[in-house]
Amino acid sequence: MKELTYKNKKLHFNEFDLTEIAKKFKTPFFVYSENILTQNYLHFFNSAAQTGLINPLVCFALKSNSNKELLKILASLGSGADIVSGGELKRALEAGIPPEKIVFSGVGKTEEEIIFALKVKRNGIYSFNVESLEELELINSCAVKLKKTARICFRLNPVVQPKTHKYISTGNKTHKFGLLEADIMSALHHRKYWTNSKLVGISIHIGSQLLDLKATKSAIIKLCDVALKTKEPLEFLDVGGGLGVDYHPDETKKLPHLSDYMNLVSTTLNQHFYSKTELRPRVVFEPGRRIVAKAGIFVMKVLRNKISENNHFVIVDGGMNDFMRPSLYGAYHELLTIKEGKGINPCHIVGPICESSDCFGSHRLMPQLKSGDFIVLCDAGAYGYSMGSNYNLRGRPLETLIKKNKRVVVINKAQDYSKLL
């Protein structure tokens, strides 16, 4: 794990001694690295460009992490935004991401959100990624009222089953996301949808934490097939996001190299689309986790130990309200101590929330831990703070950033009781 290394028995995150941060701020808190975030975004974008993909646009998925300061960094690098709510649209704009780089996904867009997205600029946002025919009809009616032309991208449901957790799989007809091919083709022939709308793209997004690219290739082939059948001069093809990271050591061997992924996208598009038409639409990506997961960690403090016969519980001050992935998905995250030691004691690392699922790891081999020791939950930059809550009337945790100059700044204050509704 190159982002986290021990030096002189102290854990370092991107070469920064975490002991210094742990002493300075009250736990629990998130720490992000500007260097790692920047490197991850540029690696993704450059990999796409070097593969020969046409004018790639990387739209960072705000659902993975919507901290404004992190988004400002990404905006300065040229990133666009994949958003799924009016709030995320406002946050993207506040961070300096231009409307012409914003795609609006999600099955539940409201009339208010659609109108706002149409009004943000003369031509509105880059595209509405439409997920139902009723949504398409509503977008067109809103555009009629505003005397504007809505830019429409159909989100295709390619009917594939990726190898990932069932809660983050989105590409089959049993899922609420996207339109089936038959519905897309039918919609193209109904004028009522198109008086003030224009089809500019076709998109797919089949799930998250993807480690096997077989379903991805099948979905892109389906995307190409439908795009050709529309017979429209499309401006872009959106291949979605979802590329995974290696949370568990066993996943490192399974994890697709970024170059392999980009080569697959490029080869598949060339073979199944570009070779069959004179059209040259650009390629849009919607990564989130791949950009930000390893750019963040979550720091907790040990409150106490509890022994229940053969079960050793290490109780920490971070809870499932702060970081939900382990309790929600049974997701694995590495747990490291800030002070290096040998892992000899099998422990359950649990939080204070009144739910048995409030557990960050079971049967983990950890050094002998005592009250006041610090534990780091790794790869916490994606779906951490953004999925948090105030359950048990707990305030949301502090967020900090290690700047490129190694200065640590607060980018979101800890939430105290007075801020809770």
Sequence and secondary structure as in RCSB ss.txt:
>XXXX:A:sequence
MKELTYKNKKLHFNEFDLTEIAKKFKTPFFVYSENILTQNYLHFFNSAAQTGLINPLVCFALKSNSNKELLKILA
SLGSGADIVSGGELKRALEAGIPPEKIVFSGVGKTEEEIIFALKVKRNGIYSFNVESLEELELINSCAVKLKKTA
RICFRLNPVVQPKTHKYISTGNKTHKFGLLEADIMSALHHRKYWTNSKLVGISIHIGSQLLDLKATKSAIIKLCD
VALKTKEPLEFLDVGGGLGVDYHPDETKKLPHLSDYMNLVSTTLNQHFYSKTELRPRVVFEPGRRIVAKAGIFVM
KVLRNKISENNHFVIVDGGMNDFMRPSLYGAYHELLTIKEGKGINPCHIVGPICESSDCFGSHRLMPQLKSGDFI
VLCDAGAYGYSMGSNYNLRGRPLETLIKKNKRVVVINKAQDYSKLL
>XXXX:A:secstr
 TTEEEETTEEEETTEEHHHHHHHS SSEEEEEHHHHHHHHHHHHHHHHHTT SS EEEEETTT   HHHHHHHH
HTT EEEE SHHHHHHHHHTT  GGGEEE  TT  HHHHHHHHHSSTT SSEEEE SHHHHHHHHHHHHHHT  E
EEEEEB      SS GGGB  STTSSSSB HHHHHHHTT GGG SSEEEEEEE   BSSB   HHHHHHHHHHHH
HHHHHTS  SEEE    B    SGGGTTTS  HHHHHHHHHHHHHHHTGGG S   EEEE  SHHHHGGGEEEEE
EEEEEEEETTEEEEEES  TTT  HHHHH     EEESB     EEEEEE SSSSTT EEEEEEEE    TT EE
EESS SSSSGGG   GGG    EEEEE TTS EEEEE    GGG  
